[in-house]
Amino acid sequence: MGELAIRVEDLGKRYRLHAGRPRYRTLRDTLRDAALKPWHRLRRLARGERSSAPDPRTFWALKDVSFTVASGEVVGIIGRNGAGKSTLLKVLSRITDPTEGGVDIWGRVGSLLEVGTGFHHELSGRDNVYLNGAILGMSRSDIARKFDEIVAFAEVEKFIDTPVKHYSSGMYLRLAFAVAAHLEPEILIVDEVLAVGDAGFQQKCLGKMGELGRAGRTVLFVSHQLATVKTLCSRVITLDRGRIAGEGPAEAQVAEYLAQLGRVAAVSPGERRDRGGNGAARITHLTFTDADGTPLERVLSGGCLRVAIGYHSNVVGCRPSLVGMSFWSEAGHKLFHIDSKEAGARLAPLAPEGEYACVLPRLPLPAGAYSVNVLLSVDGQVADEVDGAARVEVLPGDFFGAGRPANANGGIILVDHRWE
């Protein structure tokens, strides 16, 4: 391994949970707790309890994480929701401080963690480019030299002097990535935020990250697009519940992660702990049936598939912003995404418990095994998100009505069509 760009040793990040406690403490609360603390300690000792027992009010997002990244290396970071990926990148980007352990970084860091991170809403796009460059330690002349290239990449020429608070999320993202990638960072850190952009822009960004890697820049890339991770990254680090679960060549790590997802899919979504969202509602189960409601263990290619998504909710009476699913191949390719918002469906308000169902009249998948991710959003915020919530096996079927099973010819999606 050559010269190091990043060294992480015994890194830990702990958060305090405030459920059931007032958000703000009074002076009386503080004095009372200080006075009672010795008595609590004596009582624990009398009971034979260890003083180092874990505090149930704390949560370790990262624990005992150690790794190194060589200069010029492109490393992917993968893991299920809640694994600690975003927390790790925030620590590496100096956005949040670690609770324990240390991080050494050699080189200027450019980060793209959330849409608009580091942008001032009241300033124009032009001013934000210069502001971010100054934060990275660049001179005004160096920024000016890169300015036209940044604006052209972001495709926001007409709006560069408009306050960014008026930008769409796509414009925000394009400019944010252009700034992060073009202001000469030695280390580029990119989170899943690229999923917000359109397909063309995603390919443009991936091409730029590959270009930076070939130019000797260091790239850390978090994504659920595993096929992209295999293509872009030489090495992959897998996180699970805040700890490193695996590290090695991208191909081997992605294969092991996909196998793990297959094992996890056997667990009901209601019992899964590796999930995202704010918890306003939780997905409890997925049920696959045909059009008549008969449960299916397997579905024919081109057959009707009805997916019922069960939930329980803490916000009764609100309509979900969207309920969605995405189907993924065993190789980690995202095949397609469907959701109620895109379909223009007006769903019933949330009950304490219930189901929403989606019907696919003709499943457009060739024979094979697929995993299903599910998402439930309330008031514009993700309430619950479960990767690999279920696994569905598709059997060969007469998708085209030709009297024989469809031949996928190496493709991954079947497209209904006719010839004239």
C-alpha positions in Angstrom: 0.0 0.0 0.0 1.3 3.4 -0.9 1.1 6.7 0.9 -1.9 6.9 3.2 -4.8 9.4 2.6 -7.0 8.2 5.5 -6.3 6.3 8.7 -9.2 5.4 11.1 -8.3 3.8 14.4 -10.9 2.4 17.0 -13.4 4.9 15.9 -16.7 5.1 17.9 -19.6 7.5 17.7 -22.3 7.5 20.4 -25.6 9.3 20.4 -27.8 9.8 23.4 -31.4 8.9 23.1 -33.9 11.3 24.6 -37.1 9.2 24.4 -39.2 9.8 27.5 -37.0 12.6 28.8 -37.5 16.4 28.6 -35.5 18.0 25.8 -34.2 20.8 28.0 -32.9 20.3 31.6 -33.3 22.8 34.3 -30.6 23.8 36.9 -32.7 22.0 39.5 -32.5 18.7 37.5 -28.8 19.0 37.1 -28.2 19.7 40.9 -30.5 16.9 41.9 -28.8 14.3 39.6 -25.4 15.4 40.9 -26.4 15.0 44.5 -28.0 11.6 43.9 -25.3 10.1 41.7 -23.1 8.8 44.6 -26.1 7.1 46.2 -27.0 5.5 42.9 -23.4 4.2 42.6 -23.5 2.7 46.1 -26.8 1.0 45.4 -25.4 -0.6 42.2 -22.4 -1.8 44.2 -24.6 -3.2 46.9 -26.6 -5.1 44.2 -23.4 -6.4 42.7 -24.0 -4.5 39.4 -21.1 -3.4 37.3 -20.7 0.3 37.0 -19.7 -0.1 33.4 -23.1 -1.6 32.4 -24.3 -0.2 29.1 -26.5 2.8 29.3 -29.9 2.0 27.6 -30.2 5.7 26.8 -27.3 5.7 24.5 -26.8 4.3 21.0 -23.5 3.5 19.3 -23.8 4.4 15.6 -20.1 3.3 15.1 -18.0 1.1 17.3 -14.3 -0.1 17.0 -14.0 0.9 13.4 -10.5 0.8 12.0 -9.2 0.9 8.4 -6.8 2.7 6.1 -7.2 4.1 2.6 -4.2 4.7 0.4 -3.8 7.8 -1.7 -5.5 7.4 -5.1 -7.6 4.5 -3.9 -11.4 4.4 -4.8 -13.2 2.6 -1.9 -16.8 1.7 -1.6 -18.7 1.6 1.7 -21.8 -0.6 1.7 -24.3 -1.9 4.3 -27.9 -2.0 5.1 -29.9 1.0 6.5 -28.7 1.9 10.0 -25.3 0.3 9.5 -23.4 3.6 10.2 -22.3 4.6 6.6 -23.5 8.2 6.7 -22.3 8.7 10.3 -18.8 7.5 9.2 -18.7 9.9 6.3 -19.8 12.8 8.6 -17.0 12.0 11.0 -14.5 11.8 8.1 -15.8 15.1 6.7 -15.3 16.8 10.1 -19.1 17.5 10.3 -19.4 15.6 13.6 -16.8 14.7 16.2 -16.1 11.0 17.2 -16.9 9.9 20.7 -13.7 7.7 20.8 -10.9 6.7 18.6 -9.2 8.9 16.0 -9.1 9.9 12.4 -6.1 11.1 10.4 -6.6 12.6 7.0 -3.9 13.8 4.6 -5.2 16.2 2.0 -8.1 18.6 1.1 -11.5 17.0 1.5 -14.5 17.6 -0.8 -17.8 16.2 0.5 -21.2 15.6 -0.9 -23.3 14.1 1.8 -26.7 15.8 1.5 -28.3 18.0 -1.1 -27.1 21.5 -0.4 -24.6 20.7 2.3 -22.3 23.7 2.7 -24.5 26.0 0.7 -26.0 29.3 2.0 -29.6 29.5 0.8 -29.6 33.3 0.5 -26.5 33.4 -1.7 -26.4 32.9 -5.4 -24.9 29.9 -7.1 -21.9 32.0 -8.0 -21.3 33.2 -4.4 -21.7 29.7 -3.1 -19.0 28.4 -5.5 -16.6 31.0 -4.2 -17.6 30.4 -0.6 -17.1 26.6 -0.8 -13.7 27.1 -2.5 -12.6 29.5 0.3 -13.7 26.9 2.9 -11.5 24.3 1.0 -8.6 26.8 1.3 -8.4 27.8 -2.4 -7.5 31.2 -3.6 -10.0 33.3 -5.5 -7.9 33.1 -8.6 -7.8 29.3 -8.4 -11.6 29.2 -8.0 -12.1 31.6 -10.9 -9.9 29.3 -13.1 -12.3 26.4 -12.4 -15.6 28.4 -12.3 -16.7 28.0 -16.0 -16.0 24.3 -15.9 -18.1 23.9 -12.7 -21.0 25.8 -14.2 -20.9 23.9 -17.4 -20.8 20.6 -15.6 -23.8 21.6 -13.4 -25.7 22.9 -16.4 -27.0 25.9 -14.4 -25.6 28.8 -16.6 -28.9 30.6 -16.7 -29.4 30.5 -12.9 -25.9 30.9 -11.6 -26.7 34.4 -10.2 -30.0 33.3 -8.7 -30.2 32.6 -4.9 -29.9 28.8 -4.5 -33.1 28.8 -2.3 -35.0 29.0 -5.6 -33.2 26.0 -7.1 -34.9 22.7 -7.7 -33.4 19.7 -5.9 -31.8 18.6 -9.2 -30.2 22.0 -9.8 -29.0 22.0 -6.2 -27.5 18.5 -6.6 -25.8 19.2 -9.9 -24.1 22.4 -8.6 -23.1 20.7 -5.3 -21.4 17.8 -7.0 -19.7 20.0 -9.5 -18.3 22.2 -6.7 -17.2 19.1 -4.7 -15.5 17.4 -7.7 -13.9 20.3 -9.5 -12.3 22.3 -6.7 -9.3 20.1 -6.6 -9.9 17.9 -3.5 -7.3 15.3 -2.8 -10.1 13.3 -1.2 -13.7 13.2 -2.5 -16.4 11.8 -0.2 -19.8 11.0 -1.8 -22.9 9.7 -0.1 -26.0 8.1 -1.6 -27.2 11.6 -2.5 -26.4 10.8 -6.2 -29.7 8.8 -6.3 -31.6 12.1 -6.3 -30.3 13.0 -9.8 -31.6 11.8 -13.2 -30.0 8.8 -14.9 -28.0 11.0 -17.3 -26.5 13.1 -14.5 -25.7 10.0 -12.4 -23.6 8.6 -15.3 -21.9 12.0 -15.6 -21.0 12.0 -11.9 -19.8 8.4 -12.0 -17.6 9.2 -14.9 -16.2 12.2 -13.1 -15.4 10.1 -10.0 -13.7 7.5 -12.2 -11.7 10.3 -13.8 -10.6 11.5 -10.3 -9.6 8.0 -9.3 -7.5 7.6 -12.5 -5.9 11.0 -11.8 -4.7 9.8 -8.4 -7.4 11.3 -6.2 -8.9 9.4 -3.3 -12.6 8.6 -3.4 -14.9 7.2 -0.7 -18.3 6.2 -2.2 -21.4 5.1 -0.4 -24.2 3.6 -2.5 -26.9 0.9 -2.6 -26.2 0.6 -6.4 -23.9 -2.4 -5.9 -23.3 -2.9 -9.6 -21.9 0.6 -9.7 -19.8 0.0 -6.6 -18.2 -3.0 -8.3 -17.5 -1.0 -11.4 -16.1 2.1 -9.7 -14.3 0.7 -6.6 -11.3 -1.4 -6.3 -12.0 -2.2 -2.6 -15.1 -2.3 -0.5 -15.8 -2.0 3.3 -19.0 -3.5 4.6 -20.6 -2.1 7.7 -23.1 -3.8 9.9 -24.6 -2.3 13.0 -21.8 0.2 13.3 -18.9 -2.3 13.0 -16.9 -3.5 10.1 -18.4 -6.8 8.9 -16.0 -7.3 6.0 -13.3 -5.6 3.9 -11.6 -6.7 0.6 -11.9 -6.7 -3.2 -15.1 -5.2 -4.4 -16.3 -8.3 -6.3 -15.9 -10.6 -3.2 -17.4 -8.1 -0.7 -20.5 -7.4 -2.9 -21.1 -11.1 -3.4 -20.9 -11.7 0.4 -23.2 -8.8 1.1 -25.8 -10.0 -1.4 -25.7 -13.4 0.2 -26.2 -11.8 3.6 -29.2 -9.9 2.2 -30.7 -13.1 1.0 -30.4 -14.6 4.5 -31.9 -11.4 6.0 -34.8 -11.5 3.6 -36.1 -14.6 5.4 -36.7 -12.4 8.5 -40.0 -10.6 8.6 -39.7 -6.8 8.1 -41.5 -6.3 11.4 -38.6 -8.0 13.2 -35.8 -6.2 11.3 -33.7 -3.7 13.2 -31.6 -2.5 10.2 -34.0 0.1 8.8 -34.1 3.7 8.1 -36.7 6.4 8.6 -38.0 8.4 11.6 -40.3 5.7 12.9 -43.6 7.6 12.4 -44.8 4.4 10.8 -43.2 0.9 10.4 -43.6 -1.7 7.8 -44.6 -5.0 9.4 -44.9 -7.5 6.5 -45.0 -8.2 2.8 -47.5 -10.6 1.3 -47.4 -11.9 -2.3 -50.6 -13.1 -3.9 -52.2 -13.4 -7.3 -55.1 -11.3 -8.6 -57.6 -13.5 -6.7 -55.7 -13.2 -3.4 -54.2 -16.7 -3.4 -50.8 -16.6 -1.6 -47.9 -17.2 -3.9 -44.5 -18.8 -3.0 -43.4 -18.3 -6.6 -44.7 -16.2 -9.5 -44.7 -16.8 -13.2 -42.9 -14.4 -15.5 -45.6 -12.3 -17.0 -48.1 -13.3 -14.3 -50.1 -11.0 -12.1 -48.4 -10.2 -8.8 -50.2 -8.4 -5.9 -47.9 -7.1 -3.2 -49.6 -6.2 0.1 -47.4 -4.0 2.4 -48.5 -4.1 6.0 -47.8 -1.4 8.5 -48.5 0.0 12.0 -48.5 3.8 12.5 -48.1 6.3 15.3 -49.6 9.1 13.2 -53.2 8.0 12.5 -55.2 10.1 10.0 -52.3 11.3 7.9 -52.1 10.3 4.3 -48.7 8.7 3.3 -46.7 10.9 0.9 -45.8 7.7 -0.9 -45.5 3.9 -0.6 -42.9 2.4 -2.9 -41.0 -0.7 -3.8 -37.9 -1.4 -5.9 -36.9 -4.8 -7.4 -33.2 -5.8 -7.4 -31.3 -8.6 -9.1 -29.0 -11.0 -7.3 -26.1 -9.2 -8.9 -27.1 -5.9 -7.2 -28.7 -4.2 -10.2 -31.7 -2.0 -9.5 -34.2 -3.2 -12.0 -37.2 -0.9 -11.5 -38.9 1.3 -8.9 -42.6 1.8 -8.5 -44.4 4.1 -6.0 -47.9 5.5 -5.3 -46.8 9.1 -5.9 -45.5 8.5 -9.4 -48.6 6.5 -10.2 -50.8 9.4 -9.0 -52.6 7.2 -6.5 -54.4 8.8 -3.6 -54.1 6.4 -0.7 -56.3 6.1 2.3 -55.2 7.8 5.5 -53.0 5.8 7.9 -54.8 3.7 10.5 -53.2 2.3 13.6 -52.6 -0.9 11.5 -53.3 -1.7 7.9 -52.1 -2.6 4.4 -51.5 -0.8 1.1 -51.3 -3.0 -2.0 -49.7 -2.7 -5.4 -50.8 -4.8 -8.4 -48.4 -5.6 -11.2 -50.7 -7.1 -13.9 -47.8 -8.6 -15.8 -44.5 -9.0 -13.9 -41.8 -7.9 -16.4 -39.0 -10.1 -15.0 -37.4 -13.2 -16.5 -36.9 -16.4 -14.4 -34.7 -15.8 -11.4 -34.6 -14.7 -7.8 -35.1 -11.0 -6.8 -35.1 -9.0 -3.6 -37.6 -6.2 -2.8 -36.8 -3.0 -1.0 -39.8 -1.1 0.5 -40.3 2.5 1.5 -43.0 4.4 3.4 -43.0 8.2 3.5 -45.2 10.5 5.7 -45.4 14.3 5.5 -42.6 14.3 3.0 -40.2 12.4 5.4 -39.1 8.8 5.2 -40.9 7.0 8.0 -39.6 3.5 7.2 -37.2 2.0 4.7 -36.2 -1.7 4.6 -33.7 -3.1 2.2 -34.2 -6.7 1.2 -37.5 -6.8 2.9 -38.5 -9.9 0.9 -37.3 -12.2 -1.7 -39.4 -13.3 -4.7 -38.7 -16.2 -7.0 -39.9 -15.9 -10.6 -40.5 -19.0 -12.7 -40.4 -19.1 -16.6 -43.6 -17.9 -18.0 -45.2 -17.1 -21.4 -44.7 -13.4 -21.1 -45.2 -12.6 -24.8 -48.1 -15.0 -25.3 -46.1 -16.9 -27.9 -46.9 -20.3 -26.5 -43.5 -20.8 -24.8 -41.5 -19.4 -21.9 -39.9 -16.1 -22.6 -36.3 -16.1 -23.5 -34.6 -13.1 -21.8 -31.6 -13.3 -24.1 -29.3 -12.1 -21.4 -31.5 -9.1 -20.6 -32.8 -8.3 -17.1 -36.2 -6.7 -18.0 -39.0 -8.1 -20.3 -40.6 -5.4 -22.4 -44.1 -5.8 -23.8 -44.2 -5.0 -27.5 -45.6 -6.1 -30.8 -44.4 -6.2 -34.4 -46.1 -4.8 -37.5 
